[in-house]
Amino acid sequence: MKYYSTRNKSISYNFKKTLMEGLSPDGGLFYPEELPIFKFENTLTFTEIAYEVSRKFIDMDISNYKLAELIDRAFYFNPDLQVLDNKLSILELFHGPTLAFKDFGARFMSEFMSYYSTAENNQTYILVATSGDTGSAVANAFYKKQGIEVFILYPSGMVSEIQEKQLTTYDENITALEIQGNFDDCQRLVKSMFLDNDVNHVKKLTSANSINISRLIPQSFYYIYLFQHLSDDSLVVVPSGNLGNLTAGIYASKMMKKNFKFLSALNSNNVFEEYLKTGEYNPRNTIKTLSNAMDVGNPSNLERLLSIFNSNFNEVNKLVKSVSISDSKTEKAITDCYDNYSYILDPHGAVGYAAIKQNSSLIENINSVVILETAHPAKFKEIVEKNIGRKLEIPSRLMENLNRPKRTVLLTNKSEDLKEFLLTR
């Protein structure tokens, strides 16, 4: 399998190089030359799907035996489909170690990056920007991995207290960089370092953000797992920020030859919704919301998503719709879902729930609706408890982080400051 740059098809890498480089040298994102087609005769387990799909995307320099070993080590947890009524279900993606869907991509990446780095005795430096859950998932997945050092950039004061504790309480090969800015600043800083020759001459950089295609490949696994259980004419509701999760879902639908529709549920950062309505892309400053992992004003994966449709705006609109939801409606959705189904949503899943409940025309002639629940509600304890009227039990693996000291390095949002830090590290 070859991977092309979204900006220049003459640039193509194999999986290993794509994984370790992260971003194309022209600033583009890598996408696969083709999407393999899968038609499983029987219902497969999640790890069976992970192996079968990975084998099509990953070079044969990794044997079948080693591939299975790496997959088993990455995924000791599964997605879980919860049926609320005869039409509405929730796909829980928070059963990994940091209680967020980012665990799927982060653990997959850590196993394969560590394998290649160790095999070649290289030192790899990972830069990752986070608006919430990515940072903790990456920190947990790469902690103490040999040959890898991780720098996590997160916006100061713009993640929840629990999320901050999850990504700032590691030591050894994990460093949390608290950036005086927003998520888009963090993402911009990461990209600027990849394109800086001085830094790249000294450090072998790669990214663990969804700009790295190896984050999206494992996210396609749980969609394929879900699609085995869905009838035709289904709608998948994806709480969206940087659009990586949505792109992975579309990849999966193409690979399974399914005609499911997608609803990209946004918070007040509704650049993608406006794009789908007007065909014009106008990124802007991030707005802080309760669903902070979706606080993205310049979603980088739009470039990769459009490549699936050869940048044909009309084709995108046939498959994907988008709705934006305010914080007040998000809170109302948490209450409504609990009152009606005794099910507790986190703010991100609540954005998805509100999107369909307040736009009933979207689900006309739809057999089933599945909302992706991307984080455990306990990660947003105060917001959730306020809206369901009772206390939440905090999982033990979350409590462990809360009892550890915060470790961060405070930096401005200027690229020269990050550059100096990395070069003098």
N, C-alpha and C positions, 0 to 999 in steps of 0.2 A: 504494500500500500504506500502510495506517495501522498504527500500533503503539499498543497499549493498555497502561495500567498494570495490573499484577497485583492492585493493591489498589483500583482505581477505574476502571471502564471508560469513565467520562465523560471521562477524560484520554486524549487520543489525539494523536499527532504523526505527521508524515511522516518519511521516512528521515533526511533532513538534520537535522532538529531532534532526532530520537531519537539519532542519532550524536553530535551536538555537546553534548547535555545529559547523556547517559549514564544518569542515574538520574531517575526520575519525581519531581516535587516532593513527592509524598506518601510517598516512601521506597520505593515499589514498583519492580519491574523491568518493562521494556517487553517485550511479546511481539507477534508479528504478528497482525493481525486474521484472517488465513486463511493456510493453507499451500498454495501452488500445487502442482498435480499434474503430474508429469513422466513421460512414457513415451517414452523415446528409441528410435527405430527402429534406430539403429546404435550401436555402442560409441564413445563420445566420449572425446577426450583430457581430461586434467584441466583445462586452460585453457578448453576448449570448454564443459565443465560449469560452470566458474566464471563464464563469461560468461552462459550461458543462465539459471542460477539467479539471478545478481545482477540481471539485467534485470527479474525479477519482483519483487524486493525494493526496488529503488532507483528513485527518482523520475526522470521523464523530463526533469528540468532538466539531467541529464547525457546527452549524445547517445550514440547507439550507438557512434560512432567513439571518443569520449572514454572511454566505459566500457571498450571493448576495450583502449585504450591503458593505462588505469590497471590493469586486470587483468594485462596482459602485464608491466607494470613490477613489480607486486607478486610475481608467481609465475614465477620462472625455475627453480624446482625442483618436483619432483613427489613424491607418495607412491609407495612401492615395495612391491609384494606379494611376500613371500618364502614359498615353499611348503616346509614341513618334512617333511610326509608326506601321505598321501592324505586326511587329515582335518584336519590342523593347519597353519595358515599364520600369518604375522606381517605386519602392515601397518606398514612403517617410515615414520614421520612426522618423521624427524630430518634430512632432507636440506637444510634451509634454512640460512641464514647462522649461526644460533646453535645449531644441532644439536638442536632441540627442536620439538615440534608447535606450540608457541605462535607460531612464525614465521608460520604461515598466517594467524592472526587479526591479529597485530600489523602485518604488512606490508599487509594489506588495509585496516586502519584508518588507517594512516599515509598511504596514498595518497589516501584519500577525505577525511580530515580536513584534510590539507594543501591539497587542491584547494579545499575550501570556504573555509578560512581565508584562503588567498591571494586567491581571487576576491573576497572581501569586505573584504580588507585588515584582518582582525581578528587579535588576539593571543589564542591559546587556551592554557589551562594544563591540563595533564593530570596527574591524580593516579592512581597505580597502586600497588596492594599486591601483593607477590609472596612466594610461599613457595619460590621457586627460579627456574624457567625463564621465567616471564612477564616479570620485570624485564629480563633480558638481551635477550629478543626485542623488547620495547618500546624499550629503549635503542637497539638496533641499527636498528630500523625507523624511528624518529623522529629519529635523529641528523642534525642540521643541516637538518631540515625547516623551511622558513620559516613564520613566524607561529605556531609551537608551542614551548612550553616544558614539559618533562616533569620530574615529581618522583616518584621511585620509592621506595616505603616497603618495607623488608625487615627481618625479625626478626634482630637481632644474634645471631650464633653459631648460627643455625638453618638456614643454607644451606651447601652444600658449598663448599670453597675455590675450586674452578673456577667454580662458579656466581656466587660473590661477585665474583670477578675480572671475570667477563663483564658484570656490571651496575654495577660501581663504577669502571670505567676510562675512562669517557667524560667529555667536558667540554662547553663551549659551552652548548647548550640542554638538557643532561641533568644532573640533580642526584640523587644517591643519598642517601636519608635512612635511616640505620641506627637502627632503632627498638629501644629497650630493652623488648622484649616478644616475643610470638609473632605468627604470621600473623593470627590472629583480631583481635589488637589493631590490626595494620596495616589490615585490612579495615574495622574499626570506625572508625578514624580517618578513612579516606577517606570513608566514608558520612557521618560527622559534619560534614565540611567542606562536603559538598554541601547539607546541610540548615542550614548556618550563614549567615544573611542578611548578616552583616557581611563575611564572606569573599566571598560571591557578588556583593555590591555592588561590590567592587573587582576581583575576578578572574573571568574567564569560564572556569569549570571544566568539565571533562568527565573521563571515566574510560576507561582502556584495559584495565580488568579485564573478566572475563566478565560482570559486571553490565551491561556495554554490549552490546546485542544485536548490534552489528556485529562482535563477536568470534565469536559463534556462527554467524552466516551463513556465513562462509568455512570454518568447521570442518565445516559440512554438505557442502561440496564433496567432501572426501576420502571421506566415507561414501558419497556417491552414486557416486563413482568405484569404490569397493570393491563396492558392491551390484551393479554391472554384471557382476561376476565371480563372484557367489555364487548357488548354487542355493537353492531354498526350504528351510525347516527348517535354517537356519544360526544359529549363536550368535556374537555379537560381544562380545568381552571388553574392557571399558573400564577401565583403571586410573583410579580416581576420587578426587577430592578435593573441589573446590568444585562438582562436578557439571555444569559447563558443557559439557565434552566429551560427557558422556552425553546431556545435553539436545539438543545438536546432532545426535547420532546418531538420537535419536527423531524429531526434526524431519525428518531425511532419510528415515527409514523411512516416515513418513506421506506425504512428498512423492512417494516412489516406489511407494507402496502395497505395501510389502513387509511380510511377517509375521515378520521375523527377531526372535529373542529377544536380550535384552541381559543381560550379567552385569557388574554394577558391582563391580570388584575393589578392595577397600579395604585399607589397612594397619590399624594398631591404632586409628586414628581412625574408629571404626565406627558413628557416629551414624546414617548412612543405612541400614545393615544392620539396626540395631535398629528403625528406623522401619518398614521393610518387614515386620518380624516382628510388631510390636505396634500399628502405627498411631499411635504416640506419638512426637513429635519432642522430643528432649531434648538440645539442644546443650550442649557442655561444653568445658573447657579442652583445648587442643591437646596431643597427645603427640608428642614428637620421635621420628622413625623414620629408617631408611635411605632410604626413598622420600619424601624431604622435600617434594617438590612436591605431595604428597597429604596433607600434615599440616594438615588443616582440621577444626576441631571444631564449626564452625557454617557449613555449606555454603550460601551465599546463593542458589545457583541452584535449590535445591529448590523455592522459591516459583514459579519460572518452569516447572520441570518439571511440577509439579502442575497448572499452568494448562492444559497440553496435555490432561490427563485430567479437566478441570473438578473437580479436587480429589477425584476418585473413587478412594479407596484401593484398592479391588478391581481396578479397571482398571489401575492402576499395577503391581500384583502379577502380573497376567497376562503382562505384557511384560518386566518387569525383576526380576531376582534379585540378591542381593548376598552376598558372602563377604568376611570380613576375614582377613588373613594377618599373622602375626608377623614380626619381623625375622629370626629364626632360619630360618623357613620360606622367607623371601625369599632368603636366602643359599643355602639348599639348592637352590632352584629355579634359581639362576644356574649352579650346578655341574651339576645334572641336565640342563639344556637343553644345556649345552656338551658334556657327556659323551655324550648321546644323539644330538644333531643337529649338533654342532660349530658351534652358533649362540650368539653372545654377547649376552645380555640386559643391559639396565640394571636397576636395582632396581625401577623402576616397571613395566616389562614383566614382570619376574620375579614381581611380585605377581599379575599376570594369569595367568601360567603356573602358579604354585602354586595359584591358585584353582580351575583346572579339573583339574589333576593330582591334587589332594587331595580333590576332590569329584566323583568320577566319575559320580555319579547325574545331575549337571547336564548331561552330554553324551550321555545315553542318547537314542536316536531322533533324534540331531542329525547331519545330513549333513556339515557342515563347521564348524570353529571357527576364528575369526580373532582373534588378540590384537593390540591396538594397542600398538606399541612407540613410546613418546612421547619418548624422549631417547636420544642416542648414549651407549653405555656408557663412552666415554672421559671423560664429564662426571663419572663416579663411579669414577674410575680405581682408587683404593685398594681399595674394596669389591669391584669386579669382579675385579681381578687376584688378590686374596686367594682368591677362590672358583673361579677357572679355572686358577690355578697358572702363569700366564705373563704377560708384559708386554703392555700394550696400546700401539698406536701412536696418538699424539695428533694429530688433524687440524691442519693448519697454521693454520686460522682460529681454532682454540681456543688454540694456542700464542701467537698474537699478543696475546690478552688477558692471558695469564699473565706477559708481559714488560712490561706497563704498570703504572704506579703506581696504588694504590687512592686514590679520591677520595670521601669521604663526609662527611655532617654527622650527628653523633650527637644524637638526640632521645629524650626519655622517651616513654612510651606515653600521655601526657595530651593530650587534644585541645587544651587551651589553649596548650600549647607549640607544637604544629604550627600552630595558628592564628596565633600571634605570628610564627612564622617566615615564613609565607606573606604576611602583611600587611606585614612589614618587608622583604621580599625586594626 
